[in-house]
Amino acid sequence: MRKPTIDELLDQVGSIYELTMLAAKEATRLRLRDRETEQPLQNALDRIAEGKVKGKYLGPEEMEEYEEKERERREAAAAMRERTIIPPPPPPPKKK
């Protein structure tokens, strides 16, 4: 699938600012649904160009859900770092 042009995107929204906000929020929404999605911003721009997304911003409930998932992800990453023990390098060989 080809990438939408800026003109195609601006036909769907009123301004560059609105496009930026809408694309960022739609990408966040896509990421909420599927953490493993590849290129969420490109997918968001494609959806905007196709007219599937119009002025949908994250509501308070969605923002809470996003923040909770991000908090859980950060806690899991921190726990993983704590469990990962990297042994110190061996001492250099002694010269005779």
C-alpha positions as CSV (number, residue, x, y, z in Angstrom):
1,M,0.0,0.0,0.0
2,R,1.3,3.4,-0.9
3,K,1.8,6.1,1.8
4,P,-0.8,8.9,1.7
5,T,0.4,12.3,0.6
6,I,0.1,15.4,2.8
7,D,-2.6,16.8,0.5
8,E,-4.7,13.6,0.9
9,L,-4.4,13.8,4.6
10,L,-5.2,17.5,4.8
11,D,-8.4,16.8,2.7
12,Q,-9.6,14.8,5.7
13,V,-8.7,17.3,8.4
14,G,-8.7,21.0,8.8
15,S,-5.0,21.8,9.5
16,I,-1.5,20.4,10.0
17,Y,-2.0,20.8,13.8
18,E,-5.2,18.8,13.8
19,L,-3.6,16.2,11.6
20,T,-0.6,15.9,13.9
21,M,-2.8,15.6,17.0
22,L,-5.2,13.1,15.4
23,A,-2.4,10.9,14.0
24,A,-0.7,10.8,17.3
25,K,-3.8,9.9,19.2
26,E,-4.9,7.3,16.7
27,A,-1.5,5.8,16.8
28,T,-1.8,5.6,20.6
29,R,-5.2,4.1,20.3
30,L,-3.9,1.4,17.9
31,R,-1.0,0.7,20.3
32,L,-3.5,0.3,23.1
33,R,-5.4,-2.4,21.2
34,D,-2.2,-4.3,20.1
35,R,1.1,-3.6,21.8
36,E,2.9,-5.6,19.0
37,T,1.5,-3.6,16.1
38,E,4.2,-2.5,13.7
39,Q,4.3,1.2,12.5
40,P,1.3,2.4,14.5
41,L,1.8,6.0,13.2
42,Q,1.8,4.9,9.6
43,N,-1.3,2.8,10.2
44,A,-2.9,5.8,11.8
45,L,-2.1,8.0,8.8
46,D,-3.5,5.4,6.4
47,R,-6.7,5.2,8.4
48,I,-7.0,9.0,8.4
49,A,-6.4,9.2,4.6
50,E,-9.1,6.5,4.1
51,G,-11.6,8.6,6.1
52,K,-11.9,5.9,8.8
53,V,-10.7,8.3,11.6
54,K,-12.3,11.7,12.1
55,G,-11.6,13.8,15.1
56,K,-11.5,11.0,17.6
57,Y,-9.3,11.9,20.5
58,L,-8.5,9.8,23.6
59,G,-11.1,10.2,26.3
60,P,-10.3,10.2,30.0
61,E,-11.1,6.5,30.3
62,E,-8.8,5.6,27.4
63,M,-6.1,7.8,28.7
64,E,-6.3,6.1,32.1
65,E,-6.1,2.7,30.4
66,Y,-3.1,3.8,28.4
67,E,-1.3,5.2,31.5
68,E,-2.0,2.0,33.4
69,K,-0.7,-0.2,30.6
70,E,2.4,2.0,30.3
71,R,2.9,1.8,34.1
72,E,2.6,-2.0,34.0
73,R,5.1,-2.2,31.1
74,R,7.6,0.0,32.9
75,E,7.3,-2.1,36.1
76,A,7.8,-5.3,34.2
77,A,10.9,-3.9,32.5
78,A,12.3,-2.8,35.8
79,A,11.6,-6.2,37.3
80,M,13.4,-7.8,34.3
81,R,16.4,-5.5,34.7
82,E,16.6,-6.5,38.4
83,R,16.5,-10.2,37.6
84,T,19.2,-9.9,34.9
85,I,22.5,-10.4,36.6
86,I,25.5,-9.7,34.5
87,P,28.6,-11.4,35.9
88,P,31.7,-9.2,36.2
89,P,34.4,-9.8,33.6
90,P,37.1,-12.3,34.6
91,P,40.3,-10.7,35.9
92,P,43.1,-10.2,33.4
93,P,45.7,-13.0,33.2
94,K,48.7,-12.4,35.5
95,K,52.0,-11.8,33.8
96,K,55.0,-14.0,34.8
